[in-house]
Every structure is written in structure tokens, then in C-alpha cells.
């Protein structure tokens, strides 16, 4: 095991630092900007010969070469990964436990808020080694009868199947009712549809939007999307969020087909992305990793997620969510909240001002929890002050 530790750590770091593929329009805009910069430099240095067409042509070729060179240096090179046997094992050793931990955390959001929800089927798009299948079995195993694992790589499907059988081909599966596919099954619709760290593997925005729309069509109750807690991961989640809101509205203002169940308490633009220094909306989950020599006893997975639900909004949907670490100080608590009116607020909770119950609740709350309160908007605050004065 120690001989592959460097490969696992290196591959894991590469996945965590991976950025989005550059779109063609952005690439063209960048090339035009670089060409303008290089041309100005050439003119200032007197490199262009106006009177000699042959020399001018050679200088233009030199300029184009410099533009391409600078474009390569400034542009992130994205490449698709072919998860065959060796790379699949590295992915299992480096990422399977972290993805399981993040998926369990997101599934628990549904289970806590809707304890009566009983799913009978789940579909995992980009199932990989089957982390989401294990997390679903751990969360709703007594009710789930059909698991649909969809992955383009037959090697990853084989590895996931081997893990479900406890590592032995002839052994009986530990999870029954698992069906493996290389493409989305056309006539299958599931109560829960999941895509964990999968949209970032698609080559462009067009493919990501198309995948999200197809997954929404397959969803009966909940669509769950999880990505890395980086700026790139958050961009993918925001892109999917906007797509799903548009799809669910479909020109309607009432009786919408679906809504953002979590983490947002609203459907407006993300307040964190609108700040002077935009921050990704991400959350953390501690977990015990596989007992490999290179792993620490406890690790932390940082992730961004979206749960989109069919039907009408829940009663407690407007509760604000804590989107940064809670800072407990002497007789007061600092909370950074994403509120139902689409704003980001830094609130200081004290026992004297907000009451004992809310103060104690906030002190034991953590990053990612919701507070059972209603944040008043500026208009509500002014009306309340007027009533108090009267």
C-alpha cells in the first residue's frame, strides 16, 4: 500500500484543484485581449514595417505565434479522465470515503426535515465506485428496493459491483437490487436522483445544462447535486440551480413544478457570489477515512451542494442557514446567515436581546445548520419600530 501512496495523494490533489473547462467564447475573448496587448507592444517598439508587405507579413506571423504562446500559458488546460482499472483504484482509495461522507451529510438534510419521506428507488448518475449507493443504503436501506448506478466506465461499474459483493466475485451482494448502466435508462424514473462530483467531469456548459435537465426529468421527488467546495464547484452548482429554477417555472409564476429545498432559503441570486470578493457557498463534513497509511485519523471534506424538490415549498423553507463557522464568544455568538430575502447577514446573537432559547440554540449550532427564526427585512424592521413607538 505504501508504494501507491504518492500516486493517491497526487491524484486526489489534482481532482480538488481542478477547474472548469474554458468555454469557446471565453477563449476567443482572451485571445483578442492578448492580441491587442502584443500589438500595442509591437507598435511601441517600432516593429511594424508599413512600407514592406513581405516584412509586415513575417511580423504578423511572429505576432500570432506570441499570442498563441501567451494564450497557452494563461489558459487552464482541462482534459477528460478515462477511469480504467488503475485510475479507478486510485479514485477509490483517495475519494470514495470523502464522497460517501459528503453524500451522507446531504441525505441527512432530507431525512431530518422530512422524516416521513420513504423513497423506494434511487439513481446515481456518475456512480463511480458506488459511494452514493452505500450512503443511500445507510440512510433509507430498509425502504429502497431499486438502485440504478449509471457510469460510462465499465471498469468503474465492475469495481463498484465487486465492492458491493464484499470483494469476492462469487459472494452474495451486501446490497440487493442494484442495477448497473452505462447510459441513463430511458424508461426509469426514481424518487431520488443523485449526481456527486459528476458534472465537473463533463466537457462544457452545454453538456452540464443538458445533463441537469435530463436528470430533473428522471426525478420524482428529490434531485441531489454535490460538487467540490471550491469556486469552480460552486459555479457548477449555481449554473445547475439557475437551470432547474428556469425548468421548474416553465413560464409559470404560480403552482411551480419544483423549488430549491437546500441549502438556499430563497431562489434569488447567491449573496456570497455578489460580494466584492466572491466566496463559494460551501460546507464541511468530518469523517473517518479508510485506514490507509497516508490517511490521518480524521479528515474534513469541503463541498457545495444543491437539493431541488418537486412540489410546493415546505413550511419552514424561509429559515436562514449558517454559511460560515459559528464564532462563540463571551455572552454573544457571531453568525453569518443566508436569509430568505436573498441577503447575507452577519448577526450577533445575545441572550439579553434575543432570549435564552435562541442564544443556546445558536451556541450549539454549526456551519451548515438552519436557525428556526425569521429574519426581518428592512421594511419589516421599520414597521416594527413604528409600532413600538406608538
Beta strands, then each sheet from edge to edge (+ up, - down):
strand 1: 121-125
strand 2: 146-150
strand 3: 178-181
strand 4: 190-196
strand 5: 219-228
strand 6: 258-262
strand 7: 283-287
strand 8: 299-310
strand 9: 321-322
strand 10: 327-329
strand 11: 332-338
strand 12: 344-349
sheet 1: 3+ 2+ 1+ 4+ 5+ 8- 6+
sheet 2: 3+ 2+ 1+ 4+ 5+ 8- 7+
sheet 3: 9+ 11- 10+
sheet 4: 9+ 11- 12+
end
